[in-house]
């Protein structure tokens, strides 16, 4: 099967970008594709723990946990986390393959994937 890379920029609850990333990743994973996501800039806030569940609003934390459970690989820009003060509040590693990373990891994702999409 194919390998999809997603370079993701947008923070949660600003637009439907986070929901779109989760839904694209879910669809690809359900079809047997490998998915690697690099969260950059405000997108690192999409994986914060304890997001409040509001009826009628897509919960981004749950969306990311679902794709991690299905085998997605998620990398979080370490510098982006540091400057936002959110390094301790991210979804835990127990939820799947999620790690702090740097731009060399983004280069690796680009190298390993067949297609790369950017979600801004």
C-alpha atoms as an extended CHARMM CRD file, in Angstrom:
* protein
*
       120  EXT
         1         1  UNK       CA              0.0000000000        0.0000000000        0.0000000000  PROA      1               0.0000000000
         2         2  UNK       CA              0.9360000000        3.6460000000       -0.2380000000  PROA      2               0.0000000000
         3         3  UNK       CA              2.5990000000        5.9370000000        2.2510000000  PROA      3               0.0000000000
         4         4  UNK       CA              0.9980000000        9.3050000000        2.9900000000  PROA      4               0.0000000000
         5         5  UNK       CA              2.7680000000       12.1990000000        4.6750000000  PROA      5               0.0000000000
         6         6  UNK       CA              0.8940000000       15.1470000000        6.1440000000  PROA      6               0.0000000000
         7         7  UNK       CA              2.6160000000       18.3990000000        7.0560000000  PROA      7               0.0000000000
         8         8  UNK       CA              0.1890000000       20.1180000000        9.3750000000  PROA      8               0.0000000000
         9         9  UNK       CA              0.3210000000       23.7830000000       10.4560000000  PROA      9               0.0000000000
        10        10  UNK       CA             -3.0260000000       24.9050000000       11.9090000000  PROA      10              0.0000000000
        11        11  UNK       CA             -4.0070000000       24.9310000000       15.5720000000  PROA      11              0.0000000000
        12        12  UNK       CA             -7.1650000000       23.2820000000       16.8370000000  PROA      12              0.0000000000
        13        13  UNK       CA            -10.6120000000       24.8570000000       16.7590000000  PROA      13              0.0000000000
        14        14  UNK       CA             -9.5700000000       27.7310000000       14.4660000000  PROA      14              0.0000000000
        15        15  UNK       CA            -10.9320000000       26.0790000000       11.3390000000  PROA      15              0.0000000000
        16        16  UNK       CA            -11.7550000000       22.5710000000       10.1900000000  PROA      16              0.0000000000
        17        17  UNK       CA             -8.1200000000       21.8340000000        9.3210000000  PROA      17              0.0000000000
        18        18  UNK       CA             -7.5260000000       19.5460000000       12.3300000000  PROA      18              0.0000000000
        19        19  UNK       CA            -10.7040000000       17.6110000000       11.6510000000  PROA      19              0.0000000000
        20        20  UNK       CA             -9.6990000000       17.3340000000        7.9850000000  PROA      20              0.0000000000
        21        21  UNK       CA             -6.2700000000       15.9270000000        8.9140000000  PROA      21              0.0000000000
        22        22  UNK       CA             -7.8660000000       13.3250000000       11.1940000000  PROA      22              0.0000000000
        23        23  UNK       CA            -10.4470000000       12.3250000000        8.5800000000  PROA      23              0.0000000000
        24        24  UNK       CA             -7.9040000000       12.0660000000        5.7430000000  PROA      24              0.0000000000
        25        25  UNK       CA             -5.5960000000       10.0170000000        7.9770000000  PROA      25              0.0000000000
        26        26  UNK       CA             -8.4810000000        7.7750000000        9.0800000000  PROA      26              0.0000000000
        27        27  UNK       CA             -9.5500000000        7.1200000000        5.4970000000  PROA      27              0.0000000000
        28        28  UNK       CA             -5.9890000000        6.3100000000        4.4190000000  PROA      28              0.0000000000
        29        29  UNK       CA             -5.3800000000        4.0290000000        7.4090000000  PROA      29              0.0000000000
        30        30  UNK       CA             -8.6990000000        2.2260000000        6.8130000000  PROA      30              0.0000000000
        31        31  UNK       CA             -7.5280000000        1.4660000000        3.2620000000  PROA      31              0.0000000000
        32        32  UNK       CA             -4.2520000000        0.0320000000        4.5660000000  PROA      32              0.0000000000
        33        33  UNK       CA             -1.9860000000        2.9810000000        3.8100000000  PROA      33              0.0000000000
        34        34  UNK       CA              0.7950000000        4.1170000000        6.1260000000  PROA      34              0.0000000000
        35        35  UNK       CA              0.3110000000        7.6430000000        7.5200000000  PROA      35              0.0000000000
        36        36  UNK       CA              2.9760000000        9.9340000000        8.9680000000  PROA      36              0.0000000000
        37        37  UNK       CA              2.0380000000       13.3700000000       10.3010000000  PROA      37              0.0000000000
        38        38  UNK       CA              4.3740000000       16.2030000000       11.2430000000  PROA      38              0.0000000000
        39        39  UNK       CA              2.6990000000       18.8300000000       13.4490000000  PROA      39              0.0000000000
        40        40  UNK       CA              4.3980000000       22.1790000000       13.0010000000  PROA      40              0.0000000000
        41        41  UNK       CA              3.7370000000       25.6340000000       14.4500000000  PROA      41              0.0000000000
        42        42  UNK       CA              0.2640000000       25.8700000000       16.0900000000  PROA      42              0.0000000000
        43        43  UNK       CA             -0.6260000000       22.3310000000       14.9950000000  PROA      43              0.0000000000
        44        44  UNK       CA              1.3090000000       21.0300000000       18.0230000000  PROA      44              0.0000000000
        45        45  UNK       CA             -1.6260000000       22.2630000000       20.1090000000  PROA      45              0.0000000000
        46        46  UNK       CA             -3.8940000000       19.7710000000       18.3540000000  PROA      46              0.0000000000
        47        47  UNK       CA             -2.4540000000       16.9600000000       20.4690000000  PROA      47              0.0000000000
        48        48  UNK       CA             -2.9630000000       18.5190000000       23.8790000000  PROA      48              0.0000000000
        49        49  UNK       CA             -4.5310000000       16.3180000000       26.5480000000  PROA      49              0.0000000000
        50        50  UNK       CA             -7.8030000000       16.9750000000       28.3430000000  PROA      50              0.0000000000
        51        51  UNK       CA             -9.5540000000       18.8800000000       25.5800000000  PROA      51              0.0000000000
        52        52  UNK       CA            -13.1090000000       19.5820000000       26.6550000000  PROA      52              0.0000000000
        53        53  UNK       CA            -15.7680000000       17.5520000000       24.8860000000  PROA      53              0.0000000000
        54        54  UNK       CA            -18.5620000000       19.7640000000       23.5910000000  PROA      54              0.0000000000
        55        55  UNK       CA            -21.6130000000       18.2720000000       21.9140000000  PROA      55              0.0000000000
        56        56  UNK       CA            -21.5830000000       19.0250000000       18.1950000000  PROA      56              0.0000000000
        57        57  UNK       CA            -17.8800000000       19.9830000000       18.1320000000  PROA      57              0.0000000000
        58        58  UNK       CA            -15.3390000000       17.5160000000       16.7290000000  PROA      58              0.0000000000
        59        59  UNK       CA            -12.8820000000       16.6730000000       19.5300000000  PROA      59              0.0000000000
        60        60  UNK       CA             -9.3680000000       16.9170000000       18.0720000000  PROA      60              0.0000000000
        61        61  UNK       CA             -7.7060000000       15.0020000000       20.9220000000  PROA      61              0.0000000000
        62        62  UNK       CA            -10.0250000000       12.0300000000       20.3240000000  PROA      62              0.0000000000
        63        63  UNK       CA             -9.4310000000       12.2890000000       16.5800000000  PROA      63              0.0000000000
        64        64  UNK       CA             -5.6740000000       12.0430000000       17.0340000000  PROA      64              0.0000000000
        65        65  UNK       CA             -5.9840000000        9.2000000000       19.5360000000  PROA      65              0.0000000000
        66        66  UNK       CA             -8.0920000000        7.2970000000       17.0100000000  PROA      66              0.0000000000
        67        67  UNK       CA             -5.5510000000        7.6180000000       14.2050000000  PROA      67              0.0000000000
        68        68  UNK       CA             -2.7060000000        6.7770000000       16.5890000000  PROA      68              0.0000000000
        69        69  UNK       CA             -4.5960000000        3.6370000000       17.6150000000  PROA      69              0.0000000000
        70        70  UNK       CA             -4.8400000000        2.7080000000       13.9340000000  PROA      70              0.0000000000
        71        71  UNK       CA             -1.0710000000        3.0210000000       13.4820000000  PROA      71              0.0000000000
        72        72  UNK       CA             -0.4160000000        6.6010000000       12.3700000000  PROA      72              0.0000000000
        73        73  UNK       CA              3.0090000000        7.9960000000       13.1700000000  PROA      73              0.0000000000
        74        74  UNK       CA              2.8430000000       11.5200000000       14.6040000000  PROA      74              0.0000000000
        75        75  UNK       CA              5.8080000000       13.8030000000       15.1490000000  PROA      75              0.0000000000
        76        76  UNK       CA              5.5850000000       17.1100000000       17.0280000000  PROA      76              0.0000000000
        77        77  UNK       CA              7.9910000000       19.9560000000       16.3830000000  PROA      77              0.0000000000
        78        78  UNK       CA              9.9560000000       20.1990000000       19.6180000000  PROA      78              0.0000000000
        79        79  UNK       CA             10.8080000000       23.8960000000       19.2230000000  PROA      79              0.0000000000
        80        80  UNK       CA              7.1390000000       24.6870000000       18.5140000000  PROA      80              0.0000000000
        81        81  UNK       CA              6.1780000000       22.9030000000       21.7360000000  PROA      81              0.0000000000
        82        82  UNK       CA              8.8750000000       24.6750000000       23.7530000000  PROA      82              0.0000000000
        83        83  UNK       CA              7.9660000000       28.2050000000       22.7080000000  PROA      83              0.0000000000
        84        84  UNK       CA              4.2770000000       27.5050000000       23.3970000000  PROA      84              0.0000000000
        85        85  UNK       CA              4.9890000000       25.9640000000       26.8060000000  PROA      85              0.0000000000
        86        86  UNK       CA              3.0430000000       22.8230000000       25.9610000000  PROA      86              0.0000000000
        87        87  UNK       CA              5.6880000000       20.0930000000       26.1660000000  PROA      87              0.0000000000
        88        88  UNK       CA              4.1600000000       18.5130000000       29.2820000000  PROA      88              0.0000000000
        89        89  UNK       CA              0.5370000000       18.6130000000       28.1210000000  PROA      89              0.0000000000
        90        90  UNK       CA              0.6420000000       16.4470000000       25.0020000000  PROA      90              0.0000000000
        91        91  UNK       CA             -1.0520000000       13.1220000000       24.3960000000  PROA      91              0.0000000000
        92        92  UNK       CA              1.1030000000       10.4340000000       25.9820000000  PROA      92              0.0000000000
        93        93  UNK       CA              3.2150000000        7.8820000000       24.1560000000  PROA      93              0.0000000000
        94        94  UNK       CA              0.9310000000        5.1570000000       25.4580000000  PROA      94              0.0000000000
        95        95  UNK       CA             -1.5870000000        6.3260000000       22.8480000000  PROA      95              0.0000000000
        96        96  UNK       CA              0.6610000000        5.2770000000       19.9640000000  PROA      96              0.0000000000
        97        97  UNK       CA              3.7000000000        6.3630000000       17.9960000000  PROA      97              0.0000000000
        98        98  UNK       CA              3.8240000000       10.0360000000       18.9590000000  PROA      98              0.0000000000
        99        99  UNK       CA              7.1270000000       11.7830000000       19.6890000000  PROA      99              0.0000000000
       100       100  UNK       CA              8.7490000000       15.1750000000       19.8670000000  PROA      100             0.0000000000
       101       101  UNK       CA             10.9000000000       15.7510000000       16.8050000000  PROA      101             0.0000000000
       102       102  UNK       CA             12.7850000000       18.2560000000       14.7030000000  PROA      102             0.0000000000
       103       103  UNK       CA             13.0660000000       19.2730000000       11.0840000000  PROA      103             0.0000000000
       104       104  UNK       CA             15.3670000000       16.3120000000       10.2810000000  PROA      104             0.0000000000
       105       105  UNK       CA             12.3850000000       14.1100000000       11.1980000000  PROA      105             0.0000000000
       106       106  UNK       CA             10.2440000000       16.0800000000        8.7640000000  PROA      106             0.0000000000
       107       107  UNK       CA             12.8610000000       15.4660000000        6.0660000000  PROA      107             0.0000000000
       108       108  UNK       CA             12.6810000000       11.7410000000        6.8680000000  PROA      108             0.0000000000
       109       109  UNK       CA              8.8820000000       11.7850000000        6.5300000000  PROA      109             0.0000000000
       110       110  UNK       CA              9.2030000000       13.4780000000        3.1290000000  PROA      110             0.0000000000
       111       111  UNK       CA             11.7850000000       10.8780000000        2.0780000000  PROA      111             0.0000000000
       112       112  UNK       CA              9.6920000000        7.8960000000        3.2260000000  PROA      112             0.0000000000
       113       113  UNK       CA              6.3020000000        8.8770000000        1.8290000000  PROA      113             0.0000000000
       114       114  UNK       CA              4.8570000000        8.5360000000       -1.6690000000  PROA      114             0.0000000000
       115       115  UNK       CA              2.6770000000       11.6260000000       -1.3530000000  PROA      115             0.0000000000
       116       116  UNK       CA              2.9420000000       14.6340000000        0.9410000000  PROA      116             0.0000000000
       117       117  UNK       CA              0.1090000000       17.0470000000        1.5730000000  PROA      117             0.0000000000
       118       118  UNK       CA              0.2840000000       20.2750000000        3.5380000000  PROA      118             0.0000000000
       119       119  UNK       CA             -2.7000000000       21.3560000000        5.6050000000  PROA      119             0.0000000000
       120       120  UNK       CA             -2.5790000000       25.0160000000        6.5560000000  PROA      120             0.0000000000
